[in-house]
């Protein structure tokens, strides 16, 4: 009984760790920092809407792009980062075989749902809602309260079905994290 309990605990913690890695914290921090400035605290002009839209698009791209980055430890012990391609990581040193780092369906699923989860973060922000949807009625605001948990549940299932095997920029590579 104790062994199955510890195995369940390990699986739960591993799944939580995968969910935490879904959104790059730097991207979310930049969004949370710049959004009140660019939305003028929810009192937007046309320029504010364009600037805020550009910020949301760039942060969304950053979230998706990070799903295709990975790292490995070279023969000299240095950590190298690259972008996953159909052939492996790019750029790479010739001494290491990076063909095991090819793009998979799971990478696209992670990228898609990472952008969706980031979108939920944006619609939960009061400044963004006030800027882009200033005339939301209370019933529409209720939709905003129900929508995020539903997206979270669906994304959680997808992230469990396609566990994140990438150790992109900002995360330690598998070799580095297992040696500590």
N, C-alpha and C positions, 0 to 999 in steps of 0.2 A: 504493500500500500504506500509506503513512504517513497519507494522508487518511482511509482507512477505519479505521485504528487509532485516530486521534484522535476520529473520529465514534463508534466503539464505546466509547472511554473516556468521552466526554461523555455518552452514553446511560447507561452504567453509573453514573457519578457522579450523574446526574439521578435515576435509579431509587433509588439509595441515599439521596439527599436526600429523596425522597418517602417512603421508609420511615422515615426519622428523624422526619419530621413527623407520623407516624401517631399517636403518643401525645403528648399535651401534657406537656411535661417538668415543669411546675408541679404538675400533678395527680399524676404519678408520684412527685414529690418529697414532696408532702403525704402520700400513701399510705405511702411508705417511712418517713417521719418519725413519723407517728402510729400506724402499725400495731403496732410493738412495745409501745407504751404501752397501746393499747386491747385487745390480745390478752394482755396480761400475760406477754409473752415466750413465748406458746404455752400457758400454763397458765390456761385460760379458765374463768370461771364463766359462768353464764347471762347476767349483765349484760355481761360482756366479749364474748360471742358477739353479742348484740344491737348493742352499740356498734361492733364490728368489721364486722358486716353492714351497718350504716348507713353506715359509712365507705366500704366497698366499693361500695355502691349509689350514694352521692353522687359518688364518683370515676368510676364507670362512666358516670353521667349526664353528668358534666363532659366526659369523653372524647367521648361521642356528640354533646353539644351543640356542642362546638368544631368539629365537622365542618360545622355549618350557619352558622358565622360567617364574615364576609369583610370586607375593607377596600377603600377606594378613596381616591384623591386628589381632593379637591374643586377647583373652579376657583381658590380662594384658596391652593392648595398644601398645605392641611392634610389629614392622614389622618383619615378617618372610618370607624367600624366599624359593622356592622349584622348583622342576622340574616337569612339567606336565606329567602324565602317564595316562594309560587307566582307572585307578581307582581314580585318583585325584592327588593332589600334593604329592611329596616325597622329603625330609622327612617332616613329619608333627607332630604336637603335637596332642595328643588324644582328647584334649578339643575342637578342632575346626573341623567342617565338611568341608573337602576340596574336596568332590566329585563333586562340581560344577566347579572345575578347570580341568576337564578331557580334554584330547587331542581331538581336532576336526579336520575336514578336512581343515578348515581355517588355522590352525597352520601349516599344511604341505604346503599349498599354500603360506603362508607367508615365510616359511623357504626356499622354492624353489626359489621364486622371490627375496627374500633378497640376496641369493647367486648370482642370475643372476645380480641384480643391483650392487653388489660388484664386480662381474666380469667386468661390464661396467666401474666401477671406475678404475679397474686395466688396462683395455685396453686404457683408456684415459691418462694413465700415460706415458709420453715420455720415461722414463727410461725402463719401462717394455717392451714397443714396440721395442725399440732399442735393448734390450737384447734378447728377444725371436724371434723377426721378423726383423732382421737388414736390409733385402733386400726388404722391402715393397716399392712398386712403388707408384706413386702419385694416381693412380686409386684405389689402395688398401687402401691408407690413406684416400681417400674420403669415402670409406666404413666405416672406423672407425668414420668418422664425422656424417654419416647418421644413423648408427646402434644404438648409445646411445639414441637419441630421440625416436626412434621406440620402443626400450625396455622400456624406461621411460613411454611412453604412455600405452603400454600393461600392465606394472606393476601397473600403477596408476589405471587402470580399475579393475584389480584383487584386489588391496588393498581397493578399494571402495566397491566392491562386498563382500569381506571378511574383514570387519573392524577389526583392532587389538584390542582385548579385554584384552590382557595380559599386566601386569605391572611388567615386569621382573626386573632383577638385574640392578640397576642404575636408575630405574623409580619409582616414588611414587605409592603406591597401591591406588586403587580406594577410599577406605575409607579415606586415608590420604590426597589425593588431593582434595576430596570434602569437607573436614572439614576446609580447609584453605580459 
